[in-house]
Amino acid sequence: MEKMVLLFDSGCKLCNSSIKFVTKGDKKQQIKQIPLSSLEGAAIVAKYTSLQNINSIIFIANNKLFIESDAIIEIAKQLSFPYKLLAVGRLVPKKWRDHIYRWIAKNRYRWFGRVSN
């Protein structure tokens, strides 16, 4: 089975908390988590021109890219029960989901803070 890849902002406290959540729900350890700021993360982003200037969580499964709320739903589908229930978010119209996602992403540092080195 090919590992799936989750690219995330390692400087964001909300993002790091989300990674811990994913790790807990990924019982089969099939999702490889890579910071966007790492060399490996930068290489993956460079490989996909559609990812340039994306300010989002990025999920890659079977060579298909998912960003914003679609990434969250696709990740949830891969997790164990009860975490996979978050995939019910698919019932919310994409336009609304992505609007909420962008609003949270835009304010994530102000609301949750940055990870200090």
Buried (B, 14 or more C-beta within 10 A) or exposed (E): EEEBBBBBBBBBBBBBEBBEBBBEBBEEEEBBBBBBEEEEBBEBBEEEEEBEEBEBBBBBBEEEBBBBBBBBBBBBEBBEEEBBEBBEBBEEEEEEBBEBBBEEBEEBBEEBEEEEE
